[in-house]
Amino acid sequence: MSNINKNQNQDRKNEALVNDNIKAEQVLVVDDSGNQLGVMKIQEALKVAEEQNYDLVCVAPNATTPVCRLMDYSKYRYEQQKKARVAKKNQTIICVKEVWLTPVISSNDFETKLKQGVKFLQQGNKLKVVLRFNRRLRLLNMGDPDIQVLQKYIDATSDIATVESKPTLDGKSVSATLAPKKEKK
């Protein structure tokens, strides 16, 4: 199936059943203010909708008696699209950035990595701090003094970040995830 056909099928699934597309024989009709007009045959419901200059929109097609509402469908669709645009504009995308450390990192390199991590956190991103071991430096247990580099990093960022996941061993590395602190309003 081509992309065009997939997109058309997706649009049909998202579209509500409107006017002549409603296949039920009888429907429960609700007017624009929410009052029930009762169960009617589809032809009668379409006639009522036409008299009031509204569209007949099926809002609950899977009910035993499908429920249809009288409304201006083009205005309704426009409002839904407008809400979707606003929701998309207001959504925040959170990235997870990584900073790699080693147990024998120099103080200058540590400060550079710390500044970079603080910058990531201030931008609202999460930060994964990874302490990597090479072959010669093996981690024996989580109480090993080499973990102090990771703990020092966590302590240095404690004023702007919270620990989301505590340090865990992943093969030849230990990692912890930090999230920016929420601002109090």
FENSUL-V397366 format. One record per residue. D_LAST is the distance of its C-alpha to the last C-alpha in Angstrom with 2 decimals. Layout:
BEGIN
d_last
D_LAST
D_LAST
END
This chain:
BEGIN
d_last
51.51
50.29
46.72
47.56
48.70
45.63
43.35
45.47
45.35
41.56
41.38
43.76
41.70
38.58
40.61
41.03
44.57
45.47
48.69
51.77
49.93
49.49
52.28
52.17
55.07
53.14
49.52
47.37
46.33
43.14
42.86
39.96
38.62
38.73
42.10
44.56
47.85
49.48
51.15
53.19
55.22
53.56
56.02
55.27
51.50
51.92
54.14
51.59
48.87
51.25
52.20
48.58
47.88
45.34
45.24
45.70
42.91
43.16
39.73
41.05
44.09
44.41
44.83
48.37
48.63
46.34
43.90
43.98
41.92
43.09
40.71
40.73
40.21
39.74
36.92
35.33
35.63
34.16
31.04
30.70
31.09
28.55
25.93
26.90
26.55
23.03
22.03
23.78
22.16
18.58
19.37
18.40
21.22
20.64
23.62
24.86
26.31
28.90
29.91
33.34
34.49
37.86
38.82
40.87
38.34
38.87
36.25
36.04
35.54
32.89
30.95
31.35
30.11
27.13
26.19
26.65
24.48
21.62
22.03
21.92
18.75
16.99
18.25
16.44
19.76
20.84
23.49
26.71
28.47
32.18
34.69
38.09
41.42
44.75
48.07
48.88
45.56
45.27
42.56
44.30
41.41
37.66
38.40
40.16
39.40
38.81
35.50
34.28
33.56
31.03
29.53
29.43
27.48
24.92
24.62
24.29
21.26
19.60
16.97
15.61
16.98
17.68
21.18
21.41
25.19
27.18
30.22
32.97
36.47
37.41
41.07
41.38
37.70
34.73
31.30
27.69
24.66
21.36
18.06
15.18
12.35
9.17
6.31
3.79
0.00
END
